[in-house]
Amino acid sequence: MLENIRDFNRLNCPITLDPKRSTFDDVAMHAILRQRLSKSTVDKRLRYARFMENHPMPIDFRNPNYENFIRHMDYREQVEQAGQSALSHEWKTMKTFLKAYGIPQTDWSYRPPACPKTKARIIPLPDLVHKMIHHKYSKNEYVNALIQYSLLHCFTIGWRNPSETCAMTVDDVKLDEGLMIIKEPKKYDSTRIIVPNKALMKGKTRKSFKNWIDVWRPKVENQHSGNALYLQPDGYPLQIQRFRMFMTRKVRSVFPKYQPYVSRHWCAIAKLINTKLETKRFDIYDVGDWLGHTKIETTMTYVRDAKQYMRKAPFDWFKYIMKKG
């Protein structure tokens, strides 16, 4: 339903919804058209809503009740030891439904726990990333290539993984021009342009984008593939949640602390180290532009970690992981 959002006449979208008659899709449509939330944000809110609805202490979204909600949140925090991030997401999800139903939030005085203090980012050093990229994960050649190629691309590009990974199309990779257009679902599908190094784009003996597009992708491409850059073994485009779980399960056999977003943290630190090697200073503006940070303060949070990791590995991390296995 959400795929056809652009064709929907917003004049037909109600100002508020009836909770007893509305489906989750109705709330999703309202959230996009009336609350101006991005599709990726709405998808996330719906996942949380389904979790909350099917929880042992369930939320009744058809009959929103403050006491019911607080009991659920108390159970999540006290019994299940849910973290600040999870509780905050569930509160945002509830507010999305309240707005859709026209229920004033002033009567819902919940406040999630305070954000935890910033923790040091634990990332793998280049030798471990190189091992991850060249490890054999499956006897199926395509599955093995999908993991290895996507790992290298994620660590070197540093896009938001898996949302931006799954949003990429073949047309976004401009091999002739040597540049890439990265879609940002987090920012209402805005785009940014980057210029990766030539070996990553077209290297014949590397896990380059050209080799992926010309050699590996065609092995499973079919009528369901569309123009998606990365494909599941059955030829369908990658799905965010399915890809996240698949990669986490596979890669943790090599790096037990792996989670998809670590590649973005790694890239930020690696690029800061490179700017220090090349210009004698950490160029937060260049790195922020590459990563698509809206606020330069976000990039600045990586400088402290870059200083520490540079003491351990004061060389070009990207060149190291691009080496042959």
NUFI-59769 format. One record per residue (C-alpha): x, y, z. Coordinates in steps of 0.001 Angstrom, whole numbers, plus 500000, padded with zeros to 6 digits. Layout:
BEGIN
XYZ
...
END
This chain:
BEGIN
500000500000500000
502750502458500946
504499501814497633
501615503674495925
501717506674498242
502590509106495438
499393508139493599
497182508718496630
494972511802496626
495656513522499950
492222515157499746
490841511709500507
492979511300503615
490935511896506800
492089514550509264
491797512000512067
491080508273512114
488631506133514083
490807503752516153
488120501057516194
487844500941512395
491337501853511203
494003499388510165
497737499791510628
497940500673506916
495468503505507493
497658504846510294
500732504495508082
499075506494505301
498060509176507803
501588509300509246
503080509922505809
500502512392504495
499487514227507668
502475513835509977
505104514167507224
507031511101508350
509277509322505863
508323505879504572
511332504282506301
510305505866509619
506723504675509203
507911501157508361
509915501160511601
506955502443513621
504724499686512226
507271497030513179
507267498339516739
503467498532516737
503158494873515743
505647493935518432
503719495957521039
500381494503519959
501607490909520235
503599491421523444
502799489441526658
501679492806528046
499967493938524820
498939497380523637
495349497683522388
495706500085519471
491970499828518723
491176501233522138
494120503470523150
494331503666526906
496950505501528949
496985502980531790
497341500093529334
500293501844527688
502057502609530996
501624499030532194
503240497828528980
506153500271529293
506687499427532961
506826495735532075
509300496404529258
511585498449531489
511325496526534761
510873492906533706
512492492775530263
515170495391530976
514482497141527657
516987499874526873
516433503592526387
516423503308522592
513724500614522483
511515502427524981
511924505701523101
510940504034519813
507832502513521397
506825505904522776
507291507504519343
505191504704517857
502403505331520360
502507509067519608
502166508336515888
498929506467516583
497667509138518991
498203511840516366
496402509739513773
493452509279516134
493356512943517157
493969512073520824
495728514890522754
499159513850523991
498863516213526944
497008513464528789
499847510992528144
502680512116530387
505113509265529738
508793510131529572
511382507529528494
514633507120530426
517412509621529704
519841508816526910
522861506886528147
526200508637528165
528252508373524997
530155505120524858
533398504466523028
532759502869519656
534226499392519430
535088498704515816
537199495981514172
540714496911513087
541585496683509365
543097493191509605
539853491807511033
537730493629508449
539972492169505724
539353488718507210
535599489340507313
535567490371503650
537454487268502483
535979484634504789
534005481822503144
530503482020504597
528639479581502393
529143476754499917
526733478622497648
528956480852495499
526389483607495080
525525483776498791
529212483933499623
529768486708497076
526743488669498319
528146488704501847
531717489493500852
530880492201498300
528277493900500463
530692493915503414
533443495582501400
531025498095499910
529511498931503295
532854499415505021
534342501515502226
531262503619501423
529976503906504991
526349504276503978
523603503665506498
523366499905506538
521001498219505813
518517500978504790
520725502718502197
522241499411501079
518803498056500225
517706501316498569
520542501328496015
519846500594492339
522154499739489460
521465503170487963
522771504826491127
526250503471490366
527609505677487579
530574503596486466
531447505763483458
531368508966485503
533083507343488492
530462508492491013
527560507177493032
524203508595494021
523168507395497465
519502507472498440
518836508356502079
515523506830503264
516171508346506704
515972511820505159
512809511440503066
514695509803500169
517024512745499623
520273511920497826
523967512659498086
526787512169495570
530159510613496379
533195509767494233
534758506458495394
538255505480494307
538677503891490898
539616500419492188
536409500194494209
534289501323491283
535843499414488363
538758497273489581
538879494047487566
540689492066490274
538840493497493263
535344493201494734
534374496278492773
530923497560491948
531562496795488278
532374493155489031
529274492888491179
527027494369488487
528589492551485529
529506489179487023
527556488332490173
524230490130490034
523248488548486666
523578485063488200
520256485458490051
518560488337488200
515020487556487077
511657489198486404
511289490107490096
514639491891490428
513733495307489118
516767497569489165
517896496803492734
521671496741493113
521771493827495544
519584490761495127
518596487868497335
519538484400496057
515976484080494679
516429487231492592
514188489482494657
515538492821495954
516940492805499481
514512493471502331
515875495577505186
514982493410508179
515677490142506428
519066491375505214
519984492727508672
519304489388510356
520987487415507572
524212489444507695
524332489557511479
523953485796511759
526601485078509128
529278487661509976
529241487080513733
530992483793513043
534057485952512299
533387489080514367
531087488244517329
530263491922517972
529190492580514389
526020494529513715
525324496165510326
525816499778511446
529382499104512606
530545499533509009
529370503159509034
531196503866512297
534285502156510885
534192504205507686
533813507481509596
536866506736511731
538883505410508787
538163508512506691
539081510814509576
542382508973509934
543005509394506196
542385513139506327
544823513379509237
547464511448507280
546957513597504193
546394517082505648
547748516835509233
544252517535510599
540940515759511000
538735517193508242
535288516799509790
533597518727506981
534885516456504224
533972513333506196
530575514744507186
529738515446503535
530755511921502527
528598510305505207
525627512625504698
525593514007508239
523017516750508687
524879518219511665
528659518608511807
528424517837515537
527613514249514555
530907513966512688
532783515542515578
531736512711517880
533992510393515862
537168512464516292
537932511201519803
537736507585518632
539754508351515495
542593509714517624
542735506521519658
542467504102516733
545084506034514762
547608505251517496
546913501572516933
546814501621513120
548320504847511629
547883503963507946
545312503961505137
542650501521506323
540817501463502992
543875500449501016
544507497665503547
541049496055503300
541075496362499494
544052494024499304
543511490617497765
542688487817500174
END
